[in-house]
Structures are given as structure tokens and as C-alpha cells.
Amino acid sequence: MGVKNFFKNAFSDMKQNAKAQHEVDKAQFDAIKAESKATWEEAKMSPSQRQALMQKERDAQIAEARQREAEAQARIEFAKNSKKKD
């Protein structure tokens, strides 16, 4: 492999990496832009709408916590039953 081919391959790799990184940056920028717009729209909501949204989020968090607790209890029971068999 000559020096010419080495640099040709190196620059080709850098070009591909730059394109890929640009796509990542563009996607992240678009996501941040959408999140900012969502925050702005939420800020313009009436107090009753905002309260309803916050209650919905809290309900989802409670449901998730209860699901995690149930999974942990199942793991505890499995571990206890495994000990008894040994």
C-alpha cells in the first residue's frame, strides 16, 4: 500500500465520518427544536389544562413505579424460592 492510497483511504473515511456526524447533529437539532416548541406550547396552556397535563404525567409515573415494584416483588419471590430448593 502506497502513501497515496493511504491518504486516499484516510480522507475517504474522514468524509464518511463527517457525513454521518452531520446526520446525527441534524437529528439532535431537530429533536431539540421540537422539544422547545412543545415547551412553548405547554407554557401557553391555560392553568386548568396545565393541571390536567401534570396530573396525567403523575398518574403515568405512579403506574410505572407500581409496575417496577411488582417486578421487584416477583424477583424477590423467585430468589426466595430458589434458596429453598438448594
N, C-alpha and C positions, 0 to 999 in steps of 0.2 A: 504494500500500500504506500503510495507516494504521498508527499506532503500536500500536493494539490488535491488529491482525493480526500485526505484527512480534513482539510479546511472546507471542502465542498460539503462533506457529510456533517461537519460540525455546524456550519451555517444553516444547512437544511434542517437540522434538529432544532436549532435555536428559533428558526422561523415557525416550525410546527408548534413548539412550546409557547411562543408568543401568541400565536393564533388561539391556542387552547386557553391560555390565561386570559386573553381578551374576552372570550366567550364566558368564562367564569365571572370576570369582573362585570360584564354586561348583565348577566343574570342576577348577580348580587345587587347591582344598582337598581334594576327593575323591581326587585323584591323590596328594597328599602323605600323606593319611591311609592310603591303600592301600600306599604305599611304606614308611611307618613300620611298618605291620602286617607286611609282608614282612620287613623288617629284624628285627623282634622274633621272628618265626617262625624265621628263619635263626639267630638267636642261641641259640635253644632246641635247635638240632640237635645231634646227637652229633658228637664230633670226626671220626669216620670219614665221616659224611655230609657234614660241612662240607668235609673234604678232597676228597671226590668232587665236590662242587659247585664248589670252587675250581679243580680240575683241568679240569672241563668248561668253565669260563669261560676258562681259559688256552688250552685247545685251540681254542676259538672265536676268541680273539684271534690265535693263531698262524695259523689258517686265513685270517682276514681280512687279516693282514699279507702272507701269501704271495699272496693274490689281488691285493692292491694292487701288490705287486712285479711280478707277471706283467703287469698292466695297464701299469705304467710301462715295462717292457721292450718291450711292444708299441708304445707311443708312441715310444720311442727308435728302434726299428727303422723305424717309419713315417717319422720325421723324417730318419733317415739315408738312406732310400730316396728321399725327396722331394728331398734335396740333390743326389743323384746324377743325377736326371732334369733338373735345371736347368742 
